[in-house]
Amino acid sequence: MADYLDVTKWARRDLFQFFLHFDNPYFNVCTSVDVTRLVELLRSRPEISVTLTYHYFALRAANEIEPFRYRLREGKVLIHEAINGGTIVLLPNESFNFAYFDYYQDFEEFISKAQQTTNEVQKGDGVLSPKEADNAIHFTTLPWVSFTSFAHARNWGREDSVPKIAFGKFLKEHDRIRLPISVEVHHALMDGLHVGRFLTRFEELLSKPETSITF
C-alpha cells in the first residue's frame, strides 16, 4: 500500500520545488562503516553471505528512515509502505545481471530468499532483465576497490528517484574492518540530514548483528 505526501504541508516544500527540476538533482555521500562485529559473527556461519547480510541491514535501515521510501510520481511524492532491494550479480563470463529480492524483517527469511534469487540469476541464461518498479533500493558492490568517491550511470530526463547504494572492498584499519559505502539520493526528496540518519542507523545495526542473526 502506498500513499502520497501532502507537499503543501511539508516543511521541505520549498526545497522540493527548488531541486525538482535540476538537470542533476542527485547528491552523493561516501564514507565507511564498521563491520568488524558482523564479520566476526559470520565466521561461524560460512554458509551465510556477508554481502547479502549487509544488504539486509542497509534495507532495514532504509525502511526505517521515511524519506528513503519517497519516490517521485508525476511531480508528486509517493510514500511506499515498504521498499525492497535489487543488486548486481557477477556472471561466469564476467558480465553481470540484476537480482531482485523482497525485504523481510526476519533475517533468516530474507537471507534464504535473497540467496535463492541471486543463485538463480548467476546460473540463469544471462539475458539482461532490469525491473522498472521504484519500490526498491538499487545496490551495487565493488569488492575489488576500497573507493572514496563514486558516481552512478544515470538516464537523464527520467523521473528516477530510487536511492542508489554502493559497497566497496573491506578495508582494515588497525583492529577494525570497515566497509566503504556510497549513498546517492534525489535532493528534492531528502537532504544530508536524512542520509546521516540512515548511515547512523545502519552502523547501529551492524554493531549488534546478533540481535537479528540467531544461531
C-alpha positions in Angstrom: 0.0 0.0 0.0 1.3 3.4 -0.9 0.1 6.9 -0.3 1.0 10.4 -1.4 2.7 13.1 0.7 0.8 16.3 1.2 3.6 18.6 -0.2 1.7 21.7 0.7 2.1 20.9 4.4 5.7 19.6 4.1 8.3 21.6 5.9 10.6 20.9 2.9 8.1 22.0 0.2 10.3 24.9 -0.9 13.4 22.7 -1.1 11.3 20.1 -3.0 10.3 22.6 -5.6 13.8 24.1 -5.8 15.6 20.9 -6.6 12.8 19.1 -8.5 13.8 20.4 -12.0 17.6 20.5 -11.6 19.5 18.9 -14.5 21.4 16.9 -11.9 19.2 16.8 -8.8 21.2 13.9 -7.1 23.8 14.2 -4.4 26.2 11.6 -3.1 27.8 10.8 0.3 30.7 8.5 0.5 32.0 7.2 3.8 32.8 3.8 5.5 31.1 1.9 8.3 32.4 -0.5 10.8 31.6 -4.2 10.0 34.0 -5.8 12.5 31.4 -7.4 14.6 29.4 -8.6 11.6 32.4 -10.3 10.0 33.4 -11.9 13.4 29.8 -13.2 13.9 29.6 -14.8 10.5 32.9 -16.6 10.7 31.0 -19.5 12.3 28.3 -19.3 9.7 30.2 -19.6 6.3 27.0 -20.6 4.5 25.6 -17.1 5.1 26.7 -14.5 2.5 28.3 -11.5 4.2 27.4 -9.4 1.2 23.7 -10.2 1.4 23.8 -9.7 5.2 24.9 -6.1 4.9 22.3 -5.7 2.2 19.8 -6.8 4.7 20.9 -4.3 7.3 21.0 -1.5 4.8 17.5 -2.3 3.6 16.3 -2.4 7.2 17.7 1.0 7.9 16.3 2.4 4.7 12.8 1.2 5.5 13.1 2.9 8.9 14.0 6.3 7.5 10.9 7.5 5.8 12.4 9.7 3.1 14.2 6.6 1.7 10.7 5.4 0.9 9.7 8.5 -1.0 9.5 8.3 -4.8 8.6 10.9 -7.5 5.5 10.1 -9.4 4.3 12.7 -12.0 5.6 15.6 -9.9 4.1 14.2 -6.7 5.7 12.4 -3.8 4.7 8.8 -3.3 5.3 7.1 0.0 5.9 3.4 -0.2 4.9 1.3 2.8 8.0 -0.8 2.3 10.9 -1.0 -0.1 12.8 -4.0 -1.4 16.2 -4.5 -2.9 18.0 -5.0 -6.2 21.6 -5.7 -6.8 24.1 -6.8 -9.4 25.3 -10.4 -9.7 28.6 -11.2 -11.4 28.2 -13.9 -14.1 30.7 -16.6 -15.0 31.5 -14.7 -18.3 32.4 -11.6 -16.3 29.3 -9.8 -17.4 26.5 -9.1 -14.8 22.8 -9.2 -14.4 20.3 -7.9 -11.9 18.8 -9.8 -8.9 15.8 -8.5 -7.0 14.7 -9.6 -3.5 11.9 -8.6 -1.2 12.6 -7.1 2.2 11.7 -9.2 5.2 12.4 -8.0 8.8 13.1 -11.6 9.8 16.7 -12.2 8.8 16.5 -15.9 8.2 13.6 -15.5 5.8 15.3 -12.6 4.0 18.7 -14.3 3.6 17.2 -17.6 2.4 15.1 -16.0 -0.3 17.7 -13.5 -1.4 20.4 -16.2 -1.7 18.0 -18.3 -3.8 17.3 -15.4 -6.1 20.9 -14.5 -6.6 21.9 -18.1 -7.2 19.2 -18.4 -9.9 20.4 -15.3 -11.6 24.0 -16.4 -11.6 23.1 -19.8 -13.1 20.5 -18.3 -15.5 20.5 -17.6 -19.2 22.3 -14.2 -18.8 19.5 -12.3 -20.5 19.6 -8.8 -19.1 16.4 -8.3 -17.0 16.1 -4.9 -15.3 12.9 -4.0 -13.5 11.2 -0.6 -13.6 9.5 -0.8 -10.2 10.6 2.0 -7.9 9.7 0.4 -4.6 13.3 -0.6 -4.2 16.9 0.4 -3.3 19.4 -0.1 -6.1 22.5 -1.7 -4.7 25.9 -2.5 -6.3 29.0 -4.0 -4.9 32.7 -3.4 -5.9 34.6 -5.9 -3.8 37.8 -5.1 -5.6 38.0 -1.4 -4.6 38.0 0.5 -1.3 36.7 3.6 -3.0 36.5 7.1 -1.5 34.1 8.5 -4.2 31.6 7.1 -6.6 29.3 8.1 -9.4 26.4 6.1 -10.9 25.2 5.9 -14.5 22.0 8.0 -14.9 19.4 8.2 -17.6 18.7 12.0 -17.7 15.1 13.2 -18.3 13.5 10.3 -16.3 11.8 10.7 -13.0 14.4 8.4 -11.4 14.3 8.9 -7.6 15.4 5.5 -6.4 18.3 5.7 -4.0 21.5 4.0 -5.2 23.8 2.5 -2.7 27.3 1.1 -3.5 29.5 -1.0 -1.3 33.3 -1.5 -1.7 36.1 -3.7 -0.6 36.7 -4.3 3.1 39.4 -2.0 4.5 41.4 -2.9 7.6 42.2 0.0 10.0 44.2 -1.3 12.9 42.0 -3.9 14.6 38.8 -2.8 12.8 37.2 -3.8 9.5 35.4 -1.0 7.6 33.1 -1.2 4.6 33.2 1.7 2.0 29.7 2.9 1.2 28.3 5.4 -1.3 24.7 6.7 -0.9 23.2 8.6 -3.8 19.7 10.2 -3.4 17.4 12.7 -5.1 17.8 16.1 -3.4 14.1 17.0 -4.0 13.2 14.2 -1.6 15.8 14.4 1.1 18.9 16.2 2.5 22.1 15.3 4.1 20.3 15.1 7.4 18.3 12.1 6.2 21.3 10.4 4.7 23.1 10.9 8.0 20.3 9.3 9.9 20.3 6.4 7.5 24.1 5.9 8.0 23.8 6.2 11.7 21.1 3.6 11.9 22.9 1.3 9.5 26.0 1.4 11.7 24.0 0.8 14.8 22.5 -2.4 13.3 26.0 -3.5 12.1 27.4 -3.0 15.6 24.9 -5.5 17.1 24.1 -8.0 14.4 23.4 -10.8 16.9 20.1 -9.1 17.7 18.9 -10.2 14.2 21.1 -13.1 13.3 20.2 -16.0 15.6 22.2 -19.3 16.0 
